[in-house]
Amino acid sequence: MIELRHLRSLQAIEREGSLARAAETLHLTQSALSHQIKALERYYGTPLYLRSTRPLALTAAGMRLLTLAGEVLPAVDAADAALRRVADGRAGRLHIAIECHACFDWLLPVLDRYRQDWPDVEIDIRPGFGFDAVPALARGDLDLVISSDPRAGRELVFEPLFDYEARLVLADGHPLARREFIEPADLREETLITYPIERSRLDVFAKFLQPAGVEPRAIRQVELTAIILLLVATRKGVAVLPDWVLAASSQGGFITRPLGPGGMRGTLHAAIRRSDGEAAWMQAFIADCRAKAAPA
């Protein structure tokens, strides 16, 4: 049966033009190399070289094997190099989902920098998983999930990236602007503008309004942060957004107030599989996320 070493030997003989020089480049004796070729010829029952010619000339069967060597060996060498990069932590796969509607603008600059430093890591953002991404991470469909909702699990680790405060955003001059902080009942007569996310996944409902039994007068869902801020500034409603989102915005016409006397705080996490936690490419990505962190 033909082996990779046989293909490499055929290439060396073709390149060097003689068994002696080919054997030297392969770090073999001439007799060992000759034995290889004769064993192949016995296996296939046909000569591979015209031995009466100088330099050695391939038969049709020999040419077929030399062509095979040119097709197979580069692919094998490339796979070998790629696997070695994976083994020493220089390469990997980073398929990401985001359980944070406002995180794209924050994450994209991190990815741009990371790609430059880690070109052998396959990166993809997988939007189809939405807010059900953690189970996909556990079963291997994803490699990292950006989330503010850590969950227990033996196979998963939630690495903290940065802390944030969710603040009420309202138009400059709104009556609630006179308050030092906002109570749940203050939002009973307000239109609350949110991202198009289930309310159970929004902290303003789960941690602020529902425990107090308060329902806002109306809820309006908007996809883009810039539009939310525009609607707030034009008094179409109020919103609750993370402080780092607000700090990154250049829009005006709004002010913010804390929710409750101590504010409503959270932490953004990178959820990963425990088995990937020691990989150099994963540690580097988490470090880049922390370095970017929230805008000052």
N, C-alpha and C positions, 0 to 999 in steps of 0.2 A: 504494500500500500504506500502511496506517495505521502511524504511528510514535508513540513515546511523546510527542514534542513536540505532536503533534496532540491527544492525550488531555489533556495539560496545558492546551492552548489552550482546549479545550471546557470544562474545569472553570473556567478563569479567566473566560470569557465568561458562564457561568452564575452565577458568584459575583458578578461586577461589574455584570452587566446590560446592558453595551454593549461594542461593539468597541473604542471609544476608551479606556475605562477598563481593559479587559482588556489591550490592547496596552501600556499604560503599566506595568502590573504585571509583564508578561512582558518588558519592555525591548525591545519591537518597535515598528515603526511601524504605524499603523492599516492602511496598505495592505498591508504584509507579512502581517499577521494575516488580513486579508480574503483575500489570495491563498492562504494555507494552507487556509482553509475551502472556497474555490471549487475548489481542486485536489482535495480530498476528495470534494466533490460530483460533480465530473467523473469521478473514479475509480469511484465507486459508482453513478453515474447517477441520483442522487436528491438532492433538497435536504435540508439538515440544519436549516435555520431557516425560519420564516415571517417574511419580511422586512417584511411590512406591519404587524407588531406592535411596540409599544414598551412595556416592554423586549422584546428579541428572545425569541421563543418557539421551542423546539425542535420539530421534526417527530418522528414516531415513530422514524425512522432516527437522528435526532440524539439522542433519548432513549436508544436502544440503545447508542450510542457513549459517552454520558455515564455510563451504568451500567457499561459496560466500564471506563471510566477509574476509577470508584470501586472496582472490584474489583482492577484490575491495579496501579495506581500505588502504593497503600500497600505491596503486596508487593515491588514493585521498589525503593521507597525503603528498606524494611527490609533487603532483601538488600544494597543499596548501602552502607548504614551498617554492616552486619555485616562486609562485605568490607573496608571501610576500617579497622575495628577489628582485623581479622586482619592487614592490611598494616602497621599501625603497632604491632603487637605487643600490643594490648590483649585480643585474643581468640584462641582456639585450641581444640584438642581434646587432652584428657589422659586417655587410656584406659590404666589401670595394671594390671599383674599383679605378683604377689609371689612370689618364689622364696625365701621366708623364713617359716616357719610361725608364728613368734612375732611377726611384724612388724605384724599388724593393730592390736593395742592401741597400738603406737607411732605408726602411720601415721594413724589416724583423727583424733586431735587436730590433726595437721598439716593434713589436708584441711579440717577445720572452719574453721581460721583462713584458709587459702588461699582458700576459697570467698568469704569476706567481702571479701577484697582484690581478687579477680579474678572477678567475677560473670559475665563474658562467656566464661569458659573452660568448655567442656563436660567434666565430670569423670565418670569411671565406673571402678569396680574390676571387672576381668574375671577371676573366679575359675576359669573353665573351662580356662585355659591351664596352671595348676599349675606344674610344674617343667620345662616345655618351652616357656617363654615367649619366650626370646631369638630363636628363628627367627620367631615371630609378630611380634616387634618389627621384625625386618629386612624382612619383607614388608609392613609397614604396618598390620597388624591391631591393634597396640598402639602406644603412644607412649612408655611408660616401664616399665621392669622393675626392681623392687627385688631385688637379688641379691648374694650374697657370693661368687659364682663368676665373676669376669671372664674373658671369652673374646676372643681376637683377632678382629678384623674391620675392614675398611677403612671400612664404612658406619656402624659403631657406636662409641659412646664410653661408657666406664664411668667415671662421675664418682664419686670417693670421697665418702662421707657421713660416716662415723665408724668408728674402730677399736674392736674389742672383744676380750675374752678369753673363751674357752669354758672353763668350770670344772666340775669334778666336784661334784655336789650329793649329799650323803649325810646321813643322820639324825644328829642330835646324839647323840654317844655311840657311833657306829659305830666298829668297830676301825680302819678306815682313817683316822679322824679324827686318829689319833696321828701320821700321816705328814706330813712337811713338804710333800711333793708326791707325786703318784700316778704310778706306772710302769704300762705296759700290762699286765704280768703280774698286777698287783693286781686287775684286773677279771675275771680268768679264772673266779672262783667267784661272780661277782655277776650278778644280774638287772639288765640295763640297760634302763631305761625311755626310750623315744624317741618323737618325733612319728611319725605314719604316713607316712614318707618312705623312698624307696629308700635302702638303706644307702650306696650309692655317692655319694649327695648329702649324707651326714652326715659332718662333719669328724672326729668321734670314731672312725669306722671308717677313712675314707680317709687321715687324717693321723696317727692314733695307734695304733689296734689292728692294722689290716692290715699296715702296714710291720713290725710286731713279730711277726706271725704268731699273734696272740692272738684267741681267740673267747670272748665272755662265756658264762657258763653258760646264760643264757636272755635273750630279748629280748621286751619287752612294749611294744606301741605304744599311745599315748594321745593324743587329739586336743588336749586343753586343758592349758595350762601349770599352772593352779591344781590340776588333778587330778594331774598329774605330781608337783608339790611335796607334795601330800597323801600320795600313795603313798610318796614318799621319806621323809617325816616319820614315817610309820607302819611303816617298815622293810620295805616291799614291794619295794625295789630301790634302785638309784642312777640318777642321770641326769647328762647333760652339757648345760648351758645357757649362753647368753651372759651375761656379767656384767651387761649393761644390763637384761636380763629379770629377773634376780634383784634388782637394785637397785630395780626398780619394784614388786616384790611386797611385800605387807604380811603375808604368811604367815610363820609361825615354825616351829621344830622341825627346822631343817636347818642345816648348815654347808657350806662349800665349800673345795675344795683345787685348786691348779693341776695341770694335766696336764703332767707332765715338769718338769724343773728350771727351764726358761725359760718355762713356760706355753704354751698353744696359742692363738695369736692370729689374728684375721682382720679384714677390712674390709668393711663394708656399702657397696654401690655403687648408684647409679641409672644403669641402662643406657638410653641414648637414641640416636636416630639423629643422626648428625653434622649433617645438614641442619637439625635443630631446635635445635641447641645455642646459637645466637645469639638465638633468640626470647625476648623479654622475659618472657613468661608462663612459659616453661620455666626460665629462669634464676631467676625468683622462686620457683618451686616447689622447685628444688634448694636455694636459699638457705634456705627455710623448713625443709626437711628437716635441713640442717646445723645450723640454729639450735636445733631441737628436740633433735637428736642423741640421745645416750644419756642416760638419767636419771642425775643425779649421785648 
